[in-house]
């Protein structure tokens, strides 16, 4: 299974942030639990959610079209 590296660490070799690590989930379960590795499918969905959440939101209500008519 492929994982995205979120924090640098040394496994069978040195992995930097953003690298892809291929490993058995049973072998790296402790790294997944500590947030060091994220499964590639979960990493992709989180980045999409983060991009959608970064859009600015309007705080004020839009003014009425015509203030004189009630």
Buried (B, 14 or more C-beta within 10 A) or exposed (E): EEBBBBEEBEBEEEBEEEBEBEBEEEEBEEBBEEEBBBBBEEBEEEEEEEEEEEEEEEEEEEEEEEEEEE
